Structures are given as C-alpha cells and as structure tokens.
Amino acid sequence: MSARRRRRKGAGRQAKLAARLKAPTSTSAYIDRQIPYYELLDENQVELIERNADIVLEEIGIEFRDFPTALDLLKNAGANVDGERVRFPRNMCREIIQGSAPSEYTQHARNPARNVIIGGDRTVLVPAYGSPFVRDLDKGRRYATIEDFENFVKLSYMSPNLHHSGGTVCEPVDIPVNKRHFDMVYSHIKYSDKPFMGSVTHPERAEDTINMAKLVFGEDFVEENTVITSLINANSPMTFDATMLGAATVYAKHNQATMISPFLLAGAMSPVTVAGTLTQILAEALAGITYVQLVRPGAPVIFGTFAAAVSMQSGAPTFGTPEPGLILNGAATLARRLGLPFRSGGGLCASKIPDAQAAYESANTLQASALAGVNFMLHTSGWLEGGLVMGYEKFIMDDDQAGMLATLLKGVDMSEAGQAMDALREVGPGSHFLGATHTQAHFEKAFYRSNIADNNSFEQWEEEGSKDAAQRANGIWKSMLNDYEAPPLDPAIDESLIDYMAQRKAEFPDQDY
C-alpha cells in the first residue's frame, strides 16, 4: 500500500473519530441495568454484619461534634445522648430510614433530557472529585485553576458516557477558598446542562448553591424537586463533624439530595478486615442518614462509601486491590437491603501517571462497581495519585472504560436481531459472516468501539506516530475542547447568576479557609 493511500485511510479514521467525539449527547441520561447483581455475601453473612452494626450503634455510639442541632434532634427521636456521643436503640435507625427515605429519586438538570434517576436498577456515571492538582502530558503536574475546572466541566458535558457534571472536579486554587464555590457552581450551570453537585465546605456555601439553583430553576421548583446531589463524608471512625452536618442540614431542609459516605482507609480509619470495615460503614451510614431524615423526612439520600486500603508497610493508601472491591460489593448489598440508592467506586488508582498501574487499578474498581450495583459512581473518570490529581489523559481513558461499562450493564440482546438466526441460515457451514446481510445491517453498532485502543497493524500504528494510549488521549481531549460549544442558557438567568456572585463576593473578604 502506498504512503499516500495509508495517509488517506488514516485521515478517514481520524475524521470518523472526530465525528463521534463532537456530539455532546449521551446515548441515554443514565444506564438502565439489565444484568443481575453480583453478590458475594450470603444471607447469614449479611445478617451478621447488620447485627454487629447494631451493636456499634447501641454500645459504642457515633459522635456528632460541635453541632447541637443534631444532638437535640436525635435525642428527641429516642437516641441516648451523652455529651457529643450518640447511642441508638436497636432498630431505631432502620425504622426511621425505612419509614421516610425514598428508594430512588430524580435529580433534575436544566436540560430535562438530562434528568437522572438515582436508585433502583440505574447507574449514573460521574467524574472524579476533589483534586487540588491536575496533570497532562504537556505541562505535567500542577495546581488546578478555574480554567482547568471549566475544561473538565466541558469535557464531562461532551462525554457520551458520563451522565452527570459532578462537583469539585478539581480545586481552582487561583480563587480564594471562601469564594471559589461561586465560580464552580456557575461553571457547572454555564458550561453544561447535565445535573451537578453542590458545595459542602461550609453551610453558607451550601446556601449559596441553593440560591444559585433557584435562579436557574425557580424557587418553588427547587423546594419541591431535587436539582442538587452533594457529598457528605463521615469523619471516620464513627464521627460526623460540624462542617458536614451543617451542609447536610441545609440541603435536606431544601429537599436536596445528600450522599452520606463513610470515608475509610481500612487499617487506619477502620479495621483491617473486610467484615469489620463493612460493620463500621453500615453503622456510620445508618447514623448519618437517620439524622438527615429527622431534618426533613423524605429528603433524598444516598447510602455511600469510599473504601480503600492502607499499605501496612508504608501507610500509604492503595487502590484497585481485592479487599476494597469486596467491601464495596458488601456495602451495595447492605444498601439494597435498606432500600436506598448506593454510591461507591470509580476509576481509582494510586499511580502518578496514566500508565499500566493506573489502568489495572482503575479497571478493577470500575468493574467491581458495575457488577456490585453502584447507582451513583463518583470518581468514574480522571482520578490519579490517590485523588490528589485530576488527569486530562486519564479522564479520556476512563471515559472510554465508562462506555464499556454501559455496554456490559445492558446485558445480552435477545431480540430477533440479537438471536441472528437469519445470519446463521444465510452463511451455513464453512463460510464467513463478514458479507452476510445481518452483519452488513448491524456491524456499525454491533460492538463497542473504543476511542483509545489501537487495533491496527504494527505498520499502521507506526505510520500514525507509534503513539501509546496516553498520547492518543492527549489529542482527543484537545480536540474535544477545540470543538466545544456551550449549551444554551437564558441570558437573563446568566446575568442574574453573575450579579448574585458579584454581590455575595463583595460582602466578605477573601480567605483561604
């Protein structure tokens, strides 16, 4: 084959790839699971963990620090309060939760076609969260800025595999801590029309998030519907602090969703065993969710967990190992038994760059999450270095894996076309299916088509630059940002958001806490 012809073929492939990447629409607003749950714990094992969690709640208790409102509510509901230590009578938490917490809820997006249903047999894929650093092949590792934040919002919007814009996709450190939440929430609203998460670093910042949402959706709509889902971490072991409790209170009062997530590094913040860690997760989640239901019965809530292991040699967190996979699988079962949506998982890894370690560790967690039945998969794409870094190339590589998960969860097509009997009759013994009528009719959508993987011959790969996966991903994210077009936003709403931010920022000085 001539070099010219090879170039034409390569250009054709690039054009097709660009066309697939340019459309900023998901194939669906969320994944509707069609395969069974993969459950590792049997009935006796689950009941044992539930009994042990009841013992923790009744005998050891959970601390609610520096937040008298929580202590008063819990005491009035029947809990035993001793200082800041709260002990729960047996079955108190389950009765309150199962009496009011919804098994699923709709989070509304400003584009109704992007509304997501969280819970049941659905899976919502969400980008990574909370990194103070970003990394790409061109500039290396550096502190994140608001430009980086906007870039990742745009990439999430354009992704056909992510259903949610996320929250703090990276920390824009070029803006003061006490004011950056305005810019982050505005970016989610301005540069995407997918659902988003709110600020939780201070109750006032949660209120600001609510107020900005009301400018977009209308005050009555926000009070009657859920438009924000936000992350509330337990300060494990067995503690909730005032910051998280304050934010959870604000969101619950306004009928907005919270995910109550014990944040555990097994061996440091929980026992070294899977069963012991599951016991602690359940106890912490039950306590936090109970409080949310006392603030406002029926407020949407997600049973969440973030579980990793600690290296017993170095003390550093590890990811993608078998034990956290077992933990998230067991926690998913516990959440379903409570009748609550479940959050966990994602493309977690400890690797510093998007290399083989990153790929293996991320794939292990992504697959385990999908099979276990995670409803809200935070950290699906972009995670590097134990969450310290949001990676541009890693984001694209994880996004490709997210598309594969969607295909896996759809299960087997058993329609008439899926059975392919006409193809079997047409081809018969000893021939091939490449030219069959059925193949020609279905080949374009028959198999998942990766945007990252190179399946060409060695010669073709060499002709196109001998690029590895990260190098190919580098070109893809740049192309996506170059082709980005913002979703429409009413100019009056945009102006009201800008005015609100300017007014609020002028009310207090800059602070980095």
Secondary structure, DSSP 8 states (H G I E B T S, - for coil): --HHHHHHHHHHHHHHHHHHHH----SSSSEE--S-------HHHHHHHHHHHHHIIIII-EEETT-HHHHHHHHHTT-EEETTEEE--TTHHHHHHHHH--SEEEE--SSGGG-EEEETTEEEE------SEEEETTTEEEE--HHHHHHHHHHHHH-SS-----S-SS--TTS-TTTHHHHHHHHHHHH--S-B----SSHHHHHHHHHHHHHHH-HHHHHHSB-BEEEEEE-SSSEE-HHHHHHHHHHHHTT-EEEEEEEEEETTTB-SSHHHHHHHHHHHHHHHHHHHHHHSTT--EEEE-EEEEE-TTT--EE-S-HHHHHHHHHHHHHHHHHT--EE---S----SSSSHHHHHHHHHHHHHHHHHT-SEETT-S-EEGGGTEEEHHHHHHHHHHHHHHHHHHH----SHHHHTHHHHHHH-TTS-STT-HHHHHHHHHHS---SS---S-HHHHHHTT---HHHHHHHHHHHHHHH-------HHHHHHHHHHHHHHHTTS-----
